[in-house]
């Protein structure tokens, strides 16, 4: 990942699940000049936040053997919004993981209420060359707690 749309991983169970947070700030690049009188985080960016956390979860669960590349999103249900000052909690569950692909499900919450559910997010897995694994591990570990 070149940039992160989640701030921190707050819980992680290898091969099973993770929880992460995104603090929405009024200074977010995507909010500048966006709905000036009522800024909200665009839902596709919340899906991207979930996808990044899911990819992180898969990569760390594989002990940095695979990089997860999102290829398909299905069954997205939006029921709320995130505004500046909100903290989004994302809960990711690994539904399937093998050496070729992975699938997660997820929910994003603000103040304990669901604002977005993703029924299925599928990744293709790219094997990380052995020489690159340490650098990725160092970058990813900075996001834990």
N, C-alpha and C positions, 0 to 999 in steps of 0.2 A: 504494500500500500504506500502510495506517495503522500497521502494525507489521510487523517482519520476523522470520521464523523461520529466517533464515540470517544469519550474522555478517559474512561477507566473500566477495568474489569473488576467487579466486586465479589464475584463468586465463580468458581470453576470446578467442575467435576470432569476429569479427563474422560473422553469418549462418550459423555452423557449430556452435559449442559453447561451453560454459563449465564451469568447476568452481568450487564454492563450499564453504564450511565452516559448520557449526553446532556450536558448543561447548555441550554439554549440562551445565548447572549444577544443583546440588541446590536452588538458589534460584529455579528456573524456576517461574513462576506455576502452570503446569499440573501440576507435580509436588507442590505443597504439598497434603498430605492425600490423595495418590494412591498407592495401594499402599505404605503407610507402611514396611513391612519390606523391600520390594524395588521401589524406584522405577524405572520405565522410561518413556522418552518414548513416548507413544501413537503407534502406527503411522499413524493418520490425520493426525497433526501432522507426521510425517516426509513424508508425501505432500504436505501443504501447503507444507512447506519446499521440496520439489522444485518444486512448482507456482509458488511465488514466484520461485525462481531461474530457472525456465524463462520466466516472464513478464518478468523483468528482462532476460534474454538476448534475447528477442524485441523488447522495447521499445528497447533500446540498439542492436540490430542494424538496426532500422528508422529509426535516427537520430532517435528520440523522436517519430516520426510516429504510432505506434500504441501503445495500451495493450492488453495481452493479458488477457482475462477467461476464466478456466478454465470450460469447459462440459462436459467429459467426461474420465473416467479409465478406461482399459481395461488389462487384463492386468497386474494388480498381483500380485507374488509376494514374500511376506515370508519371510525365512530367518534372521533374527537380531533383535537388539535394541540399543537405545542407552540407557545408564544414565548417571547423573551422573558427570562426569569424562571421558566419552567425547567424541571429536571425530568428527562425521559429515562425510565428504567426499561431496559430491553431484556427479555428472557428468551434464551435460545435453547432448543432441545434438538439434539442429533437424532434423527429418525433412522438414518441408514448411513453407513460409512464402510467403504471398501477401497481397494487400491485404484479404482478408476473414477469413482464418483461418490458424492455424499448428498444427503438431503437433510434439511432442518425444518422445523416449524418454529414460530416465534410470536411473541406478543410484546407490544410497546405500551407502557403505562405512564400516565402523568397523575401524580397524587393518588396512586393506587387504582386508577380507573383506566381501562383499556382505551387507547386511541387508535391502535392499528394492530390487526392480526394478519399473520402470513401463514397460510395453511401449508405451503410447500415452497421451499427455495432450494433449487438444485445447483450443485457445483460439479464441474469437471475438475479432476485433480491432476496437477502437473508435478512431476517429481523434481524436487529441489536438488540441484547438484550438491554433492557432499561439501564442496569447497565454500558454498554459500550459506550453509545451514547455521553456522555460528553467528554470522552477521544478522540473519533474520531472527534468530533466537534472542539476541541482545536487544534488538529493536522491539520485539513483541513483549519481552519481559518487563519493559518499562511501563506497560499498560496495566499490569497486575497491581491491585490495591495501591 
